Each structure stands twice: as C-alpha cells, then as structure tokens.
Amino acid sequence: MTATPFFTIRPAQAHSGLIFLCDHASNDLPEGYGSLGLSPQLLATHIAYDIGAAQIVRALAARFTAVAFLARWSRLLIDLNRGEDDPTLVMQLSDGSIIPGNRAAGPGEIARRIAAFHAPYHAAIAKEIADVRKTGILPVLISIHSFTPVFKGQTRPWEFGILWDRDGRLAQPLIVRLSEAGFTTGDNEPYNGALENDTLNRHGTQQGLAHVLIEIRQDLIGAPEAAEALAGRLALILAQALADMAAGAQDQTTHN
C-alpha cells in the first residue's frame, strides 16, 4: 500500500480548534524518484525541507492537544505551499542548485505529482476544517516554516518572521508578544505573506478563518534540544496571542 503523502497527528482529547501545518516537514523522497539526482549533502540542506520545523509542530501539537498535518516528502518533489498553477510548484533550480530529477518534469509529470502528493494533502486539511466547523468551532490555522540565517551572503537579523496577508487577527498580537519576549521579529520579513493560493490563502483567507505563518530562523532550532526548548517558549507566547485575539473579537462584539 502506498504511503499517504503526509503524516497526521490527532490527539485523543477533544479538538482544541487549532490545526498546525508543516508544508516542508521532510527531506525524504518516495520510491521511484531516487534522490532527484541530488547528493545526500544537498538533500540535508534547506532547499529540500524546512530544518527544525517538524519538531516544532510536533511539540506544539502536543502542548495544545491539536491536530497537525506534516508533509511526508521533500518540497523538491512538489511544494505543498504553492497553488497548482504556480511555476515554482516543481522547482528545477533552488538557491543555485539544479534539481536533475525535475528538469524533465513536463505538464504530465507535474499533473501526476499534484494528484499523488499535493491534492491529497490539501483535501485532508479541507476535510479537517469542515469536520471541525460542523462541531460549532471555528478552527485556527498555524503553519510553521523555517528560514536560513544567511541568504546570498547577508546575515538575517530576524529570529522570527510572521507572515500574513489581509487577516491580521492572530499575526498582529503574535508579533507584539514575540517582540515583548525579546525576539527580533519581522512583520512579513524575511518573506512576504501575500502568496495567492498558498496553503494559508487557500484554507485560511479564502475561508475567513484566523491563521498565521510562523517562520523561525534555522540556527535556533537546528538541534533537537534547541527546537524543543524554543517550542516551549513559543507555546506560551502563542497562547498569549490567541488569548489576545479572542479578547479583541469579544471587544468588537461588545461594541457592535
């Protein structure tokens, strides 16, 4: 039996309403794709996955008794955080490295990868959201990524980047809480959160659900013990931001 293209964490307790996502959790590749022509050294770098992100998601899901979806395969096979029509869905070149196994990936092969790996992941998220909403809970989506400390020779000062598009209900209080905790935090830095049809646009913005994408600098979470420690701090900060969001919603209801 073919493995599903994602891992699911599902707590035994009642649903907390939070859904954690990790689009770039793994650098593994499925049978039949080999190493995409890359060396083990390159597959161990950021071009293949978001270093440390999966451990953060697993730790946060446990602390919040939340559901989580984590990609089983490398982002180089297909990027789950892209729309089906995005030209970077299957990368032929990533941060200066040619991906030999993707150079001959034409429309037919890309369509096969969408059907086998991309579509099931997003269908599972959509079904989870629908199931939670049936219980009367509005789920909150939290996506975890990581970024390199240095890019094109430039050291990045941010420890966290909070990415968001039009809905700042959770992003804005989270930026404040992270900054208060002493973290150098980028508001839509080092990346911009406005990416049409990415995971949170598709399942958050288009559905009217609160959401946020949290980018963490990889040197802070590259080692397992460091990731576990940071997850503990982030859990407390995230809980504060979620409470701030809830209080803001209550204030708005009171004044309407």
C-alpha positions as CSV (number, residue, x, y, z in Angstrom):
1,M,0.0,0.0,0.0
2,T,1.3,3.5,-1.0
3,A,2.1,5.7,2.0
4,T,0.0,8.9,2.3
5,P,1.9,12.0,1.3
6,F,1.5,13.4,4.8
7,F,1.6,12.5,8.5
8,T,-1.4,13.3,10.7
9,I,-1.2,13.9,14.4
10,R,-4.6,13.5,16.1
11,P,-4.9,13.8,19.9
12,A,-7.2,11.5,21.9
13,Q,-8.6,14.5,23.7
14,A,-11.3,16.8,22.4
15,H,-10.3,19.1,19.5
16,S,-8.7,22.3,20.6
17,G,-9.7,24.1,17.4
18,L,-6.1,24.6,16.4
19,I,-4.7,23.0,13.3
20,F,-0.9,23.0,12.8
21,L,0.6,22.7,9.4
22,C,4.1,21.8,8.2
23,D,4.3,22.0,4.4
24,H,8.0,21.4,4.3
25,A,8.5,19.0,7.1
26,S,10.7,16.3,5.4
27,N,13.6,15.8,3.0
28,D,12.5,12.2,2.2
29,L,11.5,11.2,-1.3
30,P,9.1,8.4,-2.4
31,E,10.1,5.2,-4.1
32,G,10.7,5.8,-7.8
33,Y,12.2,9.2,-7.5
34,G,15.5,8.3,-6.1
35,S,17.3,11.3,-4.8
36,L,16.1,13.5,-7.7
37,G,19.8,13.4,-8.8
38,L,21.0,15.3,-5.7
39,S,23.7,14.3,-3.3
40,P,22.9,13.4,0.3
41,Q,24.7,16.6,1.4
42,L,22.3,18.8,-0.7
43,L,19.2,16.9,0.4
44,A,20.2,17.7,4.0
45,T,20.0,21.4,3.4
46,H,17.2,24.0,3.4
47,I,16.5,23.5,-0.3
48,A,14.9,20.1,0.5
49,Y,13.0,21.0,3.7
50,D,12.5,23.4,6.5
51,I,15.1,22.4,9.0
52,G,13.6,22.1,12.6
53,A,10.0,22.9,11.6
54,A,8.6,19.4,12.0
55,Q,9.9,19.1,15.6
56,I,8.3,22.5,16.5
57,V,5.0,21.4,15.0
58,R,5.0,18.0,16.9
59,A,5.9,19.8,20.1
60,L,3.2,22.5,19.7
61,A,0.5,20.0,18.7
62,A,1.2,18.0,21.9
63,R,1.1,21.1,24.1
64,F,-2.2,22.4,22.6
65,T,-3.8,18.9,22.1
66,A,-4.1,19.9,18.4
67,V,-4.4,18.2,15.1
68,A,-1.4,18.6,12.8
69,F,-0.6,17.7,9.2
70,L,3.1,17.3,8.2
71,A,4.4,16.7,4.7
72,R,6.0,13.2,4.3
73,W,8.1,14.1,1.2
74,S,10.5,16.9,0.3
75,R,9.4,20.2,-1.1
76,L,11.6,19.4,-4.1
77,L,9.2,16.7,-5.2
78,I,6.4,19.2,-5.1
79,D,5.9,22.3,-3.0
80,L,2.7,21.9,-0.9
81,N,2.8,25.6,-0.1
82,R,2.1,26.6,-3.7
83,G,-1.0,26.7,-5.8
84,E,-1.4,24.1,-8.6
85,D,-0.6,26.7,-11.3
86,D,2.4,28.3,-9.6
87,P,5.5,28.0,-11.7
88,T,7.6,27.2,-8.6
89,L,5.4,24.2,-7.7
90,V,8.1,21.8,-9.0
91,M,11.5,23.5,-8.8
92,Q,14.2,22.9,-11.4
93,L,16.6,25.3,-9.7
94,S,16.7,26.0,-6.0
95,D,19.1,28.5,-4.4
96,G,21.6,28.0,-7.2
97,S,21.4,24.2,-7.3
98,I,20.0,22.4,-10.3
99,I,17.5,19.6,-9.5
100,P,18.3,17.0,-12.1
101,G,15.2,14.9,-11.4
102,N,12.9,17.8,-12.1
103,R,14.4,19.1,-15.4
104,A,12.3,16.7,-17.5
105,A,9.1,17.2,-15.4
106,G,6.7,18.4,-18.0
107,P,2.9,19.1,-17.6
108,G,2.1,15.4,-17.5
109,E,4.5,14.6,-14.7
110,I,3.6,17.7,-12.7
111,A,-0.1,16.7,-13.0
112,R,0.8,13.2,-11.7
113,R,2.6,14.7,-8.7
114,I,-0.3,17.0,-8.0
115,A,-2.7,14.1,-8.0
116,A,-0.5,11.8,-5.9
117,F,1.0,14.2,-3.4
118,H,-0.4,17.8,-3.5
119,A,-4.1,17.2,-3.8
120,P,-4.4,14.6,-1.0
121,Y,-2.7,16.9,1.5
122,H,-5.0,19.8,0.8
123,A,-8.0,17.6,0.7
124,A,-7.2,16.3,4.2
125,I,-6.8,19.9,5.5
126,A,-10.1,21.0,3.9
127,K,-11.9,17.9,5.4
128,E,-10.5,18.6,8.8
129,I,-11.6,22.2,8.7
130,A,-15.1,21.1,7.6
131,D,-15.4,18.5,10.3
132,V,-14.3,21.0,13.0
133,R,-16.8,23.6,11.8
134,K,-19.6,21.0,12.0
135,T,-19.0,20.9,15.8
136,G,-19.5,24.7,16.0
137,I,-15.8,25.5,16.4
138,L,-14.1,27.9,14.1
139,P,-10.6,26.4,13.6
140,V,-7.4,28.5,13.7
141,L,-4.6,27.5,11.3
142,I,-1.0,27.8,12.3
143,S,1.7,27.0,9.7
144,I,5.3,26.5,10.8
145,H,8.3,27.1,8.5
146,S,12.0,28.0,8.9
147,F,14.5,30.2,7.1
148,T,18.2,30.3,6.7
149,P,20.4,32.6,9.0
150,V,22.3,33.8,5.9
151,F,20.9,34.4,2.4
152,K,23.1,35.5,-0.5
153,G,25.9,36.5,1.9
154,Q,23.6,38.6,4.0
155,T,23.0,37.8,7.7
156,R,19.4,37.9,8.6
157,P,18.6,39.7,11.8
158,W,15.2,38.3,12.4
159,E,14.7,35.3,14.8
160,F,11.0,35.0,13.8
161,G,9.1,36.1,10.8
162,I,5.4,36.4,11.0
163,L,3.7,36.2,7.6
164,W,0.2,37.3,6.9
165,D,-1.8,38.8,4.1
166,R,-5.1,40.5,4.7
167,D,-6.1,38.9,8.0
168,G,-4.0,40.1,11.0
169,R,-6.3,38.8,13.8
170,L,-3.6,36.4,15.1
171,A,-0.5,37.7,13.3
172,Q,-0.6,41.2,14.8
173,P,-0.9,40.2,18.5
174,L,1.7,37.4,17.9
175,I,4.2,40.0,16.6
176,V,3.7,42.1,19.7
177,R,4.0,39.1,22.1
178,L,7.2,37.8,20.4
179,S,8.8,41.3,20.5
180,E,7.8,41.6,24.2
181,A,9.5,38.3,24.8
182,G,12.8,39.7,23.4
183,F,12.7,38.1,19.9
184,T,13.7,40.1,16.9
185,T,10.6,39.7,14.9
186,G,9.9,40.5,11.2
187,D,6.4,41.6,10.1
188,N,6.2,39.9,6.7
189,E,10.0,39.5,6.8
190,P,12.2,37.8,5.6
191,Y,9.3,36.8,3.2
192,N,6.0,38.4,2.3
193,G,2.9,36.5,3.3
194,A,0.8,37.6,0.3
195,L,1.1,34.5,-1.9
196,E,-2.0,33.7,-3.9
197,N,-3.3,30.1,-3.4
198,D,-0.6,29.1,-0.9
199,T,-1.7,26.9,2.0
200,L,-3.0,29.7,4.2
201,N,-4.5,31.7,1.5
202,R,-6.4,28.7,0.3
203,H,-7.6,27.3,3.7
204,G,-7.4,30.5,5.8
205,T,-8.0,33.7,3.9
206,Q,-10.5,32.2,1.4
207,Q,-12.4,30.5,4.2
208,G,-12.5,33.5,6.5
209,L,-10.5,31.6,9.2
210,A,-7.9,33.2,11.5
211,H,-4.4,32.0,10.6
212,V,-0.7,32.8,10.7
213,L,2.5,31.5,9.2
214,I,5.4,31.5,11.6
215,E,9.0,31.4,10.2
216,I,11.8,30.5,12.6
217,R,15.5,31.1,11.9
218,Q,17.1,27.7,11.5
219,D,20.1,28.2,13.7
220,L,17.6,28.5,16.7
221,I,16.0,25.1,16.0
222,G,18.6,23.0,14.1
223,A,19.4,20.8,17.1
224,P,16.6,18.7,18.6
225,E,17.2,20.0,22.1
226,A,17.2,23.6,20.9
227,A,14.0,23.0,19.0
228,E,12.3,21.5,22.0
229,A,13.3,24.4,24.2
230,L,12.1,27.0,21.7
231,A,8.8,25.2,21.2
232,G,8.2,25.5,24.9
233,R,8.8,29.3,24.8
234,L,6.7,29.7,21.6
235,A,3.8,27.7,23.1
236,L,3.5,30.2,25.9
237,I,3.8,33.2,23.6
238,L,1.3,31.7,21.1
239,A,-1.2,31.0,23.9
240,Q,-1.0,34.7,24.9
241,A,-1.5,35.8,21.3
242,L,-4.5,33.5,20.9
243,A,-6.0,35.0,24.1
244,D,-5.3,38.5,22.8
245,M,-7.1,37.6,19.5
246,A,-10.1,36.2,21.4
247,A,-10.3,39.3,23.6
248,G,-10.2,41.5,20.6
249,A,-13.0,39.6,19.0
250,Q,-15.0,39.9,22.2
251,D,-14.4,43.6,22.4
252,Q,-15.6,44.0,18.8
253,T,-18.7,42.0,19.6
254,T,-19.4,44.1,22.7
255,H,-19.1,47.4,20.8
256,N,-21.2,46.4,17.8
